Amino acid sequence: MLHNVGKIDRVARVVIGLILVAMVFVGPKTSWGWLGLVPLVTGLVGTCPAYSLLGINSCGR
């Protein structure tokens, strides 16, 4: 699997994903927080399908 998400981008995605998922349990408690799973998973895996389609690579390699 090709990694196309850099280190800073990965950290930002994981933090944003965790914040959005936390909104499901704390705060407004809406189901929109489940959208946080997308940046969370792409940050943990290191591959973003949208980046692949657009030819973007934030990874330093």
PDB file of N, CA, C and O in Angstrom:
ATOM      1  N   MET A   1       0.845  -1.166   0.000  1.00  0.00           N
ATOM      2  CA  MET A   1       0.000   0.000   0.000  1.00  0.00           C
ATOM      3  C   MET A   1       0.897   1.236   0.000  1.00  0.00           C
ATOM      4  O   MET A   1       1.841   1.316   0.785  1.00  0.00           O
ATOM      5  N   LEU A   2       0.613   2.180  -0.857  1.00  0.00           N
ATOM      6  CA  LEU A   2       1.412   3.386  -1.000  1.00  0.00           C
ATOM      7  C   LEU A   2       1.011   4.419   0.047  1.00  0.00           C
ATOM      8  O   LEU A   2      -0.164   4.761   0.173  1.00  0.00           O
ATOM      9  N   HIS A   3       1.989   4.908   0.791  1.00  0.00           N
ATOM     10  CA  HIS A   3       1.725   5.960   1.764  1.00  0.00           C
ATOM     11  C   HIS A   3       1.825   7.308   1.071  1.00  0.00           C
ATOM     12  O   HIS A   3       2.831   7.605   0.427  1.00  0.00           O
ATOM     13  N   ASN A   4       0.789   8.123   1.202  1.00  0.00           N
ATOM     14  CA  ASN A   4       0.806   9.435   0.577  1.00  0.00           C
ATOM     15  C   ASN A   4       0.436  10.541   1.557  1.00  0.00           C
ATOM     16  O   ASN A   4       0.128  11.658   1.140  1.00  0.00           O
ATOM     17  N   VAL A   5       0.463  10.246   2.840  1.00  0.00           N
ATOM     18  CA  VAL A   5       0.142  11.228   3.872  1.00  0.00           C
ATOM     19  C   VAL A   5       1.371  11.393   4.758  1.00  0.00           C
ATOM     20  O   VAL A   5       1.855  10.426   5.346  1.00  0.00           O
ATOM     21  N   GLY A   6       1.873  12.625   4.849  1.00  0.00           N
ATOM     22  CA  GLY A   6       3.063  12.907   5.639  1.00  0.00           C
ATOM     23  C   GLY A   6       2.800  12.890   7.136  1.00  0.00           C
ATOM     24  O   GLY A   6       1.660  12.762   7.582  1.00  0.00           O
ATOM     25  N   LYS A   7       3.888  13.024   7.911  1.00  0.00           N
ATOM     26  CA  LYS A   7       3.801  12.898   9.365  1.00  0.00           C
ATOM     27  C   LYS A   7       2.924  13.981   9.998  1.00  0.00           C
ATOM     28  O   LYS A   7       2.064  13.677  10.826  1.00  0.00           O
ATOM     29  N   ILE A   8       3.135  15.237   9.615  1.00  0.00           N
ATOM     30  CA  ILE A   8       2.333  16.331  10.186  1.00  0.00           C
ATOM     31  C   ILE A   8       0.873  16.182   9.782  1.00  0.00           C
ATOM     32  O   ILE A   8      -0.029  16.390  10.594  1.00  0.00           O
ATOM     33  N   ASP A   9       0.651  15.827   8.542  1.00  0.00           N
ATOM     34  CA  ASP A   9      -0.707  15.614   8.036  1.00  0.00           C
ATOM     35  C   ASP A   9      -1.390  14.474   8.786  1.00  0.00           C
ATOM     36  O   ASP A   9      -2.576  14.563   9.105  1.00  0.00           O
ATOM     37  N   ARG A  10      -0.648  13.404   9.068  1.00  0.00           N
ATOM     38  CA  ARG A  10      -1.210  12.260   9.790  1.00  0.00           C
ATOM     39  C   ARG A  10      -1.619  12.649  11.205  1.00  0.00           C
ATOM     40  O   ARG A  10      -2.699  12.284  11.668  1.00  0.00           O
ATOM     41  N   VAL A  11      -0.752  13.393  11.890  1.00  0.00           N
ATOM     42  CA  VAL A  11      -1.057  13.817  13.263  1.00  0.00           C
ATOM     43  C   VAL A  11      -2.291  14.707  13.271  1.00  0.00           C
ATOM     44  O   VAL A  11      -3.171  14.551  14.117  1.00  0.00           O
ATOM     45  N   ALA A  12      -2.351  15.642  12.325  1.00  0.00           N
ATOM     46  CA  ALA A  12      -3.512  16.539  12.247  1.00  0.00           C
ATOM     47  C   ALA A  12      -4.794  15.755  11.989  1.00  0.00           C
ATOM     48  O   ALA A  12      -5.828  16.045  12.591  1.00  0.00           O
ATOM     49  N   ARG A  13      -4.735  14.773  11.107  1.00  0.00           N
ATOM     50  CA  ARG A  13      -5.922  13.966  10.800  1.00  0.00           C
ATOM     51  C   ARG A  13      -6.392  13.164  12.015  1.00  0.00           C
ATOM     52  O   ARG A  13      -7.591  13.075  12.280  1.00  0.00           O
ATOM     53  N   VAL A  14      -5.452  12.589  12.744  1.00  0.00           N
ATOM     54  CA  VAL A  14      -5.819  11.794  13.920  1.00  0.00           C
ATOM     55  C   VAL A  14      -6.448  12.696  14.983  1.00  0.00           C
ATOM     56  O   VAL A  14      -7.457  12.331  15.586  1.00  0.00           O
ATOM     57  N   VAL A  15      -5.861  13.866  15.213  1.00  0.00           N
ATOM     58  CA  VAL A  15      -6.403  14.781  16.224  1.00  0.00           C
ATOM     59  C   VAL A  15      -7.795  15.261  15.822  1.00  0.00           C
ATOM     60  O   VAL A  15      -8.718  15.250  16.636  1.00  0.00           O
ATOM     61  N   ILE A  16      -7.944  15.679  14.575  1.00  0.00           N
ATOM     62  CA  ILE A  16      -9.253  16.153  14.107  1.00  0.00           C
ATOM     63  C   ILE A  16     -10.276  15.021  14.148  1.00  0.00           C
ATOM     64  O   ILE A  16     -11.424  15.234  14.538  1.00  0.00           O
ATOM     65  N   GLY A  17      -9.867  13.828  13.749  1.00  0.00           N
ATOM     66  CA  GLY A  17     -10.775  12.680  13.788  1.00  0.00           C
ATOM     67  C   GLY A  17     -11.239  12.355  15.196  1.00  0.00           C
ATOM     68  O   GLY A  17     -12.418  12.083  15.426  1.00  0.00           O
ATOM     69  N   LEU A  18     -10.301  12.384  16.140  1.00  0.00           N
ATOM     70  CA  LEU A  18     -10.676  12.107  17.531  1.00  0.00           C
ATOM     71  C   LEU A  18     -11.619  13.173  18.082  1.00  0.00           C
ATOM     72  O   LEU A  18     -12.557  12.857  18.813  1.00  0.00           O
ATOM     73  N   ILE A  19     -11.374  14.420  17.737  1.00  0.00           N
ATOM     74  CA  ILE A  19     -12.261  15.496  18.198  1.00  0.00           C
ATOM     75  C   ILE A  19     -13.661  15.311  17.636  1.00  0.00           C
ATOM     76  O   ILE A  19     -14.645  15.453  18.363  1.00  0.00           O
ATOM     77  N   LEU A  20     -13.760  14.999  16.359  1.00  0.00           N
ATOM     78  CA  LEU A  20     -15.084  14.816  15.745  1.00  0.00           C
ATOM     79  C   LEU A  20     -15.817  13.612  16.316  1.00  0.00           C
ATOM     80  O   LEU A  20     -17.020  13.680  16.567  1.00  0.00           O
ATOM     81  N   VAL A  21     -15.104  12.509  16.524  1.00  0.00           N
ATOM     82  CA  VAL A  21     -15.746  11.320  17.101  1.00  0.00           C
ATOM     83  C   VAL A  21     -16.161  11.597  18.536  1.00  0.00           C
ATOM     84  O   VAL A  21     -17.204  11.113  18.976  1.00  0.00           O
ATOM     85  N   ALA A  22     -15.377  12.359  19.272  1.00  0.00           N
ATOM     86  CA  ALA A  22     -15.728  12.694  20.649  1.00  0.00           C
ATOM     87  C   ALA A  22     -17.017  13.510  20.709  1.00  0.00           C
ATOM     88  O   ALA A  22     -17.741  13.469  21.704  1.00  0.00           O
ATOM     89  N   MET A  23     -17.297  14.252  19.637  1.00  0.00           N
ATOM     90  CA  MET A  23     -18.538  15.044  19.607  1.00  0.00           C
ATOM     91  C   MET A  23     -19.777  14.168  19.623  1.00  0.00           C
ATOM     92  O   MET A  23     -20.860  14.640  19.970  1.00  0.00           O
ATOM     93  N   VAL A  24     -19.641  12.908  19.256  1.00  0.00           N
ATOM     94  CA  VAL A  24     -20.783  11.996  19.290  1.00  0.00           C
ATOM     95  C   VAL A  24     -21.182  11.714  20.732  1.00  0.00           C
ATOM     96  O   VAL A  24     -22.362  11.543  21.036  1.00  0.00           O
ATOM     97  N   PHE A  25     -20.193  11.668  21.613  1.00  0.00           N
ATOM     98  CA  PHE A  25     -20.438  11.289  23.003  1.00  0.00           C
ATOM     99  C   PHE A  25     -20.520  12.488  23.944  1.00  0.00           C
ATOM    100  O   PHE A  25     -21.231  12.442  24.948  1.00  0.00           O
ATOM    101  N   VAL A  26     -19.799  13.555  23.624  1.00  0.00           N
ATOM    102  CA  VAL A  26     -19.747  14.744  24.473  1.00  0.00           C
ATOM    103  C   VAL A  26     -20.082  15.952  23.613  1.00  0.00           C
ATOM    104  O   VAL A  26     -19.655  16.028  22.461  1.00  0.00           O
ATOM    105  N   GLY A  27     -20.820  16.870  24.142  1.00  0.00           N
ATOM    106  CA  GLY A  27     -21.132  18.080  23.387  1.00  0.00           C
ATOM    107  C   GLY A  27     -22.484  17.977  22.719  1.00  0.00           C
ATOM    108  O   GLY A  27     -23.467  17.596  23.355  1.00  0.00           O
ATOM    109  N   PRO A  28     -22.544  18.318  21.426  1.00  0.00           N
ATOM    110  CA  PRO A  28     -23.846  18.353  20.756  1.00  0.00           C
ATOM    111  C   PRO A  28     -24.483  16.982  20.557  1.00  0.00           C
ATOM    112  O   PRO A  28     -25.688  16.891  20.323  1.00  0.00           O
ATOM    113  N   LYS A  29     -23.689  15.912  20.647  1.00  0.00           N
ATOM    114  CA  LYS A  29     -24.176  14.534  20.523  1.00  0.00           C
ATOM    115  C   LYS A  29     -24.993  14.304  19.253  1.00  0.00           C
ATOM    116  O   LYS A  29     -26.091  13.747  19.290  1.00  0.00           O
ATOM    117  N   THR A  30     -24.432  14.746  18.132  1.00  0.00           N
ATOM    118  CA  THR A  30     -25.067  14.498  16.841  1.00  0.00           C
ATOM    119  C   THR A  30     -24.308  13.393  16.118  1.00  0.00           C
ATOM    120  O   THR A  30     -23.154  13.106  16.436  1.00  0.00           O
ATOM    121  N   SER A  31     -24.954  12.793  15.165  1.00  0.00           N
ATOM    122  CA  SER A  31     -24.313  11.708  14.421  1.00  0.00           C
ATOM    123  C   SER A  31     -23.292  12.216  13.409  1.00  0.00           C
ATOM    124  O   SER A  31     -22.569  11.411  12.821  1.00  0.00           O
ATOM    125  N   TRP A  32     -23.213  13.515  13.191  1.00  0.00           N
ATOM    126  CA  TRP A  32     -22.226  14.075  12.266  1.00  0.00           C
ATOM    127  C   TRP A  32     -20.801  13.806  12.744  1.00  0.00           C
ATOM    128  O   TRP A  32     -19.868  13.827  11.941  1.00  0.00           O
ATOM    129  N   GLY A  33     -20.624  13.560  14.005  1.00  0.00           N
ATOM    130  CA  GLY A  33     -19.297  13.272  14.539  1.00  0.00           C
ATOM    131  C   GLY A  33     -18.701  11.991  13.997  1.00  0.00           C
ATOM    132  O   GLY A  33     -17.481  11.829  14.005  1.00  0.00           O
ATOM    133  N   TRP A  34     -19.538  11.071  13.523  1.00  0.00           N
ATOM    134  CA  TRP A  34     -19.026   9.830  12.959  1.00  0.00           C
ATOM    135  C   TRP A  34     -18.229  10.066  11.686  1.00  0.00           C
ATOM    136  O   TRP A  34     -17.473   9.190  11.264  1.00  0.00           O
ATOM    137  N   LEU A  35     -18.381  11.229  11.069  1.00  0.00           N
ATOM    138  CA  LEU A  35     -17.554  11.561   9.909  1.00  0.00           C
ATOM    139  C   LEU A  35     -16.087  11.684  10.303  1.00  0.00           C
ATOM    140  O   LEU A  35     -15.206  11.657   9.444  1.00  0.00           O
ATOM    141  N   GLY A  36     -15.828  11.818  11.590  1.00  0.00           N
ATOM    142  CA  GLY A  36     -14.457  11.880  12.089  1.00  0.00           C
ATOM    143  C   GLY A  36     -13.710  10.572  11.904  1.00  0.00           C
ATOM    144  O   GLY A  36     -12.485  10.541  12.018  1.00  0.00           O
ATOM    145  N   LEU A  37     -14.426   9.488  11.622  1.00  0.00           N
ATOM    146  CA  LEU A  37     -13.755   8.212  11.369  1.00  0.00           C
ATOM    147  C   LEU A  37     -12.919   8.257  10.092  1.00  0.00           C
ATOM    148  O   LEU A  37     -11.910   7.560   9.988  1.00  0.00           O
ATOM    149  N   VAL A  38     -13.331   9.068   9.127  1.00  0.00           N
ATOM    150  CA  VAL A  38     -12.600   9.145   7.861  1.00  0.00           C
ATOM    151  C   VAL A  38     -11.195   9.712   8.078  1.00  0.00           C
ATOM    152  O   VAL A  38     -10.223   9.051   7.713  1.00  0.00           O
ATOM    153  N   PRO A  39     -11.047  10.917   8.662  1.00  0.00           N
ATOM    154  CA  PRO A  39      -9.677  11.394   8.877  1.00  0.00           C
ATOM    155  C   PRO A  39      -8.908  10.550   9.892  1.00  0.00           C
ATOM    156  O   PRO A  39      -7.688  10.420   9.791  1.00  0.00           O
ATOM    157  N   LEU A  40      -9.605   9.983  10.857  1.00  0.00           N
ATOM    158  CA  LEU A  40      -8.938   9.140  11.848  1.00  0.00           C
ATOM    159  C   LEU A  40      -8.305   7.914  11.182  1.00  0.00           C
ATOM    160  O   LEU A  40      -7.137   7.611  11.422  1.00  0.00           O
ATOM    161  N   VAL A  41      -9.066   7.220  10.358  1.00  0.00           N
ATOM    162  CA  VAL A  41      -8.561   6.012   9.694  1.00  0.00           C
ATOM    163  C   VAL A  41      -7.469   6.362   8.682  1.00  0.00           C
ATOM    164  O   VAL A  41      -6.445   5.683   8.623  1.00  0.00           O
ATOM    165  N   THR A  42      -7.677   7.411   7.890  1.00  0.00           N
ATOM    166  CA  THR A  42      -6.651   7.765   6.905  1.00  0.00           C
ATOM    167  C   THR A  42      -5.374   8.238   7.590  1.00  0.00           C
ATOM    168  O   THR A  42      -4.279   8.039   7.063  1.00  0.00           O
ATOM    169  N   GLY A  43      -5.501   8.855   8.746  1.00  0.00           N
ATOM    170  CA  GLY A  43      -4.320   9.261   9.495  1.00  0.00           C
ATOM    171  C   GLY A  43      -3.580   8.082  10.091  1.00  0.00           C
ATOM    172  O   GLY A  43      -2.349   8.065  10.105  1.00  0.00           O
ATOM    173  N   LEU A  44      -4.311   7.099  10.582  1.00  0.00           N
ATOM    174  CA  LEU A  44      -3.677   5.923  11.167  1.00  0.00           C
ATOM    175  C   LEU A  44      -3.037   5.025  10.101  1.00  0.00           C
ATOM    176  O   LEU A  44      -1.968   4.455  10.321  1.00  0.00           O
ATOM    177  N   VAL A  45      -3.693   4.906   8.962  1.00  0.00           N
ATOM    178  CA  VAL A  45      -3.198   4.044   7.895  1.00  0.00           C
ATOM    179  C   VAL A  45      -2.084   4.728   7.107  1.00  0.00           C
ATOM    180  O   VAL A  45      -1.136   4.069   6.679  1.00  0.00           O
ATOM    181  N   GLY A  46      -2.189   6.040   6.913  1.00  0.00           N
ATOM    182  CA  GLY A  46      -1.178   6.780   6.161  1.00  0.00           C
ATOM    183  C   GLY A  46      -1.464   6.884   4.683  1.00  0.00           C
ATOM    184  O   GLY A  46      -0.613   7.331   3.914  1.00  0.00           O
ATOM    185  N   THR A  47      -2.647   6.478   4.279  1.00  0.00           N
ATOM    186  CA  THR A  47      -3.041   6.545   2.875  1.00  0.00           C
ATOM    187  C   THR A  47      -4.399   7.213   2.753  1.00  0.00           C
ATOM    188  O   THR A  47      -5.342   6.869   3.465  1.00  0.00           O
ATOM    189  N   CYS A  48      -4.486   8.173   1.840  1.00  0.00           N
ATOM    190  CA  CYS A  48      -5.742   8.874   1.609  1.00  0.00           C
ATOM    191  C   CYS A  48      -6.175   8.622   0.161  1.00  0.00           C
ATOM    192  O   CYS A  48      -5.455   8.992  -0.767  1.00  0.00           O
ATOM    193  N   PRO A  49      -7.336   8.002  -0.045  1.00  0.00           N
ATOM    194  CA  PRO A  49      -7.804   7.745  -1.403  1.00  0.00           C
ATOM    195  C   PRO A  49      -8.009   9.024  -2.213  1.00  0.00           C
ATOM    196  O   PRO A  49      -7.758   9.034  -3.418  1.00  0.00           O
ATOM    197  N   ALA A  50      -8.456  10.091  -1.578  1.00  0.00           N
ATOM    198  CA  ALA A  50      -8.654  11.355  -2.294  1.00  0.00           C
ATOM    199  C   ALA A  50      -7.310  11.909  -2.779  1.00  0.00           C
ATOM    200  O   ALA A  50      -7.222  12.440  -3.886  1.00  0.00           O
ATOM    201  N   TYR A  51      -6.272  11.786  -1.962  1.00  0.00           N
ATOM    202  CA  TYR A  51      -4.940  12.219  -2.370  1.00  0.00           C
ATOM    203  C   TYR A  51      -4.475  11.412  -3.580  1.00  0.00           C
ATOM    204  O   TYR A  51      -3.860  11.963  -4.493  1.00  0.00           O
ATOM    205  N   SER A  52      -4.762  10.124  -3.593  1.00  0.00           N
ATOM    206  CA  SER A  52      -4.371   9.277  -4.718  1.00  0.00           C
ATOM    207  C   SER A  52      -5.057   9.710  -6.007  1.00  0.00           C
ATOM    208  O   SER A  52      -4.428   9.775  -7.062  1.00  0.00           O
ATOM    209  N   LEU A  53      -6.344  10.005  -5.915  1.00  0.00           N
ATOM    210  CA  LEU A  53      -7.096  10.444  -7.093  1.00  0.00           C
ATOM    211  C   LEU A  53      -6.605  11.779  -7.627  1.00  0.00           C
ATOM    212  O   LEU A  53      -6.574  11.998  -8.838  1.00  0.00           O
ATOM    213  N   LEU A  54      -6.217  12.678  -6.713  1.00  0.00           N
ATOM    214  CA  LEU A  54      -5.792  14.019  -7.120  1.00  0.00           C
ATOM    215  C   LEU A  54      -4.290  14.107  -7.364  1.00  0.00           C
ATOM    216  O   LEU A  54      -3.804  15.150  -7.801  1.00  0.00           O
ATOM    217  N   GLY A  55      -3.554  13.056  -7.096  1.00  0.00           N
ATOM    218  CA  GLY A  55      -2.113  13.048  -7.325  1.00  0.00           C
ATOM    219  C   GLY A  55      -1.340  13.845  -6.292  1.00  0.00           C
ATOM    220  O   GLY A  55      -0.251  14.337  -6.586  1.00  0.00           O
ATOM    221  N   ILE A  56      -1.878  13.984  -5.089  1.00  0.00           N
ATOM    222  CA  ILE A  56      -1.221  14.730  -4.018  1.00  0.00           C
ATOM    223  C   ILE A  56      -0.424  13.769  -3.164  1.00  0.00           C
ATOM    224  O   ILE A  56      -0.856  12.645  -2.908  1.00  0.00           O
ATOM    225  N   ASN A  57       0.753  14.218  -2.720  1.00  0.00           N
ATOM    226  CA  ASN A  57       1.581  13.389  -1.848  1.00  0.00           C
ATOM    227  C   ASN A  57       2.238  14.316  -0.831  1.00  0.00           C
ATOM    228  O   ASN A  57       3.141  15.076  -1.181  1.00  0.00           O
ATOM    229  N   SER A  58       1.797  14.261   0.416  1.00  0.00           N
ATOM    230  CA  SER A  58       2.390  15.101   1.459  1.00  0.00           C
ATOM    231  C   SER A  58       3.487  14.354   2.212  1.00  0.00           C
ATOM    232  O   SER A  58       4.074  14.882   3.156  1.00  0.00           O
ATOM    233  N   CYS A  59       3.753  13.135   1.789  1.00  0.00           N
ATOM    234  CA  CYS A  59       4.803  12.326   2.408  1.00  0.00           C
ATOM    235  C   CYS A  59       6.154  12.788   1.864  1.00  0.00           C
ATOM    236  O   CYS A  59       6.276  13.129   0.687  1.00  0.00           O
ATOM    237  N   GLY A  60       7.153  12.796   2.723  1.00  0.00           N
ATOM    238  CA  GLY A  60       8.462  13.306   2.350  1.00  0.00           C
ATOM    239  C   GLY A  60       9.253  12.431   1.392  1.00  0.00           C
ATOM    240  O   GLY A  60      10.282  12.873   0.880  1.00  0.00           O
ATOM    241  N   ARG A  61       8.822  11.233   1.136  1.00  0.00           N
ATOM    242  CA  ARG A  61       9.596  10.318   0.294  1.00  0.00           C
ATOM    243  C   ARG A  61       9.522  10.690  -1.144  1.00  0.00           C
ATOM    244  O   ARG A  61      10.120  10.020  -1.987  1.00  0.00           O
TER     245      ARG A  61
END
